[in-house]
Amino acid sequence: MEDEKLMQDVRAGDVAKLEQLFDRHHKSLFRYFLSLTSNRAVSEDLAQEVFFRILKYRHTYQPGAGFRPWLYSVGRNVWADYLVKHKPEVAMPEDAAELSGKETPQDRALQKKQEAVLLRRALATLPHDKREVLVLSRYQDMKYEEIAGILNCEVGAVKVRVYRALRELSDRFFALTGERAS
């Protein structure tokens, strides 16, 4: 069953169907929050809170607008409320997903691992709005149209934000490596 149909059923009062949506989206929400907080326990709590709010505010879901952008809009609100109460963590977790799962020779694998650690550090130093747009576009594999719906802006604005965030990430990465960006 499609997410939109499930959410329409939840909205209509069949709250048991929220379990299917939880099963489908809990992991990706957890990874989203983990990329923002660097804390597994907090990330788990935030992901849970999203589904509590979905249940509480199910009547605000608008069919046809797409479930995933609405889900992450709720997630952004949960994140914003968390930021008001807590200072965000700066370090990215060491066990965050690697950028590539391809097998490489041992020396190249070590170099890629070191680069991944530096990239996580650079990402962690970005302002939270730039980090968030990169997490959504690169780690959550969302299309710009979905991100625009979440951020409540135009697709062109998302493209500009991603471009600027990538440039700043690149600058910070190369500052950590001591190399110059080409």
Residue pairs with C-beta under 8 A, 6 or more apart in sequence:
1 20
3 21
3 24
3 25
3 67
3 68
4 63
4 64
4 66
4 67
6 17
6 18
6 20
6 21
6 67
7 21
7 58
7 61
7 63
7 67
7 70
8 61
8 63
9 17
10 17
10 18
10 21
10 54
10 55
10 58
10 61
11 58
11 59
11 61
11 63
15 55
15 58
18 51
18 54
18 55
21 51
21 54
21 67
21 71
22 51
25 68
25 71
26 47
26 51
28 140
29 46
29 47
29 50
29 71
29 75
30 43
30 44
30 47
31 97
31 139
31 140
32 72
32 75
32 135
32 136
32 139
32 140
33 42
33 43
33 46
33 47
33 75
33 79
34 40
34 43
34 93
34 96
35 92
35 96
35 123
35 131
35 135
35 139
36 43
36 79
36 88
36 128
36 131
36 132
36 135
37 43
37 46
37 82
37 88
37 89
38 89
38 90
38 91
38 92
38 93
38 124
39 89
39 93
40 93
42 82
42 86
46 75
46 78
46 79
46 82
49 78
50 71
50 74
50 75
50 78
53 74
53 77
53 78
54 61
54 71
54 74
57 74
61 67
61 70
62 70
65 149
66 146
66 149
68 142
68 146
69 146
69 147
69 149
69 150
70 149
72 136
72 140
72 142
72 146
72 150
73 149
73 150
73 152
76 132
76 150
76 151
79 132
83 128
88 128
89 124
90 124
90 125
91 121
91 124
92 120
92 121
92 123
92 124
93 120
94 117
94 120
96 120
97 139
98 112
98 113
98 116
99 112
99 116
99 119
100 112
103 109
104 112
115 177
118 173
118 176
118 177
119 169
119 173
121 176
122 169
122 172
122 173
122 175
122 176
123 131
123 134
123 169
124 131
125 172
126 134
126 165
126 168
126 169
126 172
129 161
130 161
130 164
130 165
130 168
130 169
131 165
133 147
133 151
133 158
133 161
133 162
133 165
134 162
134 165
134 166
134 169
136 142
136 146
136 147
136 150
137 144
137 147
137 158
137 162
142 150
144 155
144 158
144 159
144 162
145 155
147 158
148 154
148 155
148 157
148 158
151 157
151 158
151 161
170 181
171 181
174 180
174 181
